[in-house]
Amino acid sequence: MYPVELDDKIRELHARGMSHRGIARVLRCGRSTVGLVLAGRKIVHGESGLHLIKAPNTMSTPVRCQGCGGLVFEPCVVCAVRAMRNQCV
């Protein structure tokens, strides 16, 4: 996960002509992160990010998820992440 501001900084530095390696060095992130952000394939986590998914209640009994069919503690984190990915794409 990375902050939303990193996305803007990566795009700004790239627009100035800086290389992927240079951007990664300045912002202390991976070159792959820089490449994915510039290609539009990196999920941005911020106000609607993963931190809003409720932690599963491990004191309850696992049940079958209506969405994916997996045996999970509700709420199903897999279905929540898939829903967020579909909104970002």
ZALUMSE-135183 format. One line per field, with one value per residue (C-alpha): residue in one letter; z, y, x. Coordinates in nm, 3 decimals, always signed. Example, Ala and Ser with C-alpha at 12.3 -4.5 7.8 and 13.67 -1.06 7.14 Angstrom:
2
res A,S $
zz +0.780,+0.714 $
yy -0.450,-0.106 $
xx +1.230,+1.367 $
//
This chain:
89
res M,Y,P,V,E,L,D,D,K,I,R,E,L,H,A,R,G,M,S,H,R,G,I,A,R,V,L,R,C,G,R,S,T,V,G,L,V,L,A,G,R,K,I,V,H,G,E,S,G,L,H,L,I,K,A,P,N,T,M,S,T,P,V,R,C,Q,G,C,G,G,L,V,F,E,P,C,V,V,C,A,V,R,A,M,R,N,Q,C,V $
zz +0.000,-0.064,-0.001,-0.266,-0.278,-0.414,-0.732,-0.800,-0.722,-0.955,-1.241,-1.176,-1.177,-1.489,-1.666,-1.583,-1.771,-1.480,-1.535,-1.353,-1.160,-1.062,-0.947,-0.739,-0.578,-0.494,-0.358,-0.197,-0.367,-0.606,-0.978,-1.034,-0.836,-1.057,-1.371,-1.253,-1.154,-1.489,-1.673,-1.472,-1.317,-0.955,-0.715,-0.521,-0.154,+0.021,+0.143,-0.013,+0.046,+0.220,+0.568,+0.539,+0.518,+0.851,+1.024,+1.022,+1.341,+1.432,+1.734,+1.506,+1.301,+0.940,+0.679,+0.301,+0.130,-0.096,-0.339,-0.390,-0.217,+0.006,+0.369,+0.546,+0.860,+0.768,+0.613,+0.320,+0.264,-0.075,-0.212,-0.064,-0.233,-0.564,-0.547,-0.483,-0.771,-1.007,-0.905,-0.971,-1.313 $
yy +0.000,+0.351,+0.695,+0.869,+1.161,+0.929,+0.880,+1.255,+1.294,+1.008,+1.158,+1.505,+1.387,+1.178,+1.481,+1.668,+1.402,+1.203,+0.832,+0.553,+0.473,+0.836,+0.871,+0.553,+0.678,+1.022,+0.895,+0.582,+0.340,+0.053,+0.095,-0.149,+0.080,+0.372,+0.167,+0.040,+0.388,+0.534,+0.246,+0.302,-0.045,+0.040,+0.059,+0.384,+0.351,+0.652,+0.765,+0.461,+0.226,-0.102,+0.049,+0.080,-0.298,-0.429,-0.687,-1.032,-1.145,-1.450,-1.527,-1.642,-1.958,-1.947,-1.944,-1.976,-1.638,-1.563,-1.383,-1.611,-1.931,-1.943,-2.053,-1.722,-1.522,-1.245,-0.994,-1.158,-0.957,-1.120,-0.995,-0.648,-0.622,-0.747,-0.484,-0.208,-0.329,-0.319,+0.044,+0.144,-0.019 $
xx +0.000,+0.115,-0.031,-0.240,+0.005,+0.275,+0.074,+0.069,+0.440,+0.534,+0.333,+0.476,+0.838,+0.779,+0.629,+0.951,+1.147,+1.287,+1.358,+1.176,+1.493,+1.540,+1.181,+1.210,+1.530,+1.388,+1.056,+1.205,+0.971,+1.025,+1.082,+0.798,+0.565,+0.667,+0.605,+0.267,+0.148,+0.250,+0.084,-0.235,-0.229,-0.144,-0.437,-0.438,-0.524,-0.665,-1.003,-1.172,-0.881,-0.826,-0.831,-1.211,-1.260,-1.381,-1.165,-1.322,-1.489,-1.279,-1.496,-1.778,-1.812,-1.691,-1.968,-1.987,-1.962,-2.259,-2.029,-1.727,-1.836,-1.531,-1.541,-1.480,-1.540,-1.784,-1.740,-1.558,-1.241,-1.179,-1.512,-1.450,-1.109,-1.250,-1.525,-1.269,-1.050,-1.347,-1.415,-1.052,-1.025 $
//
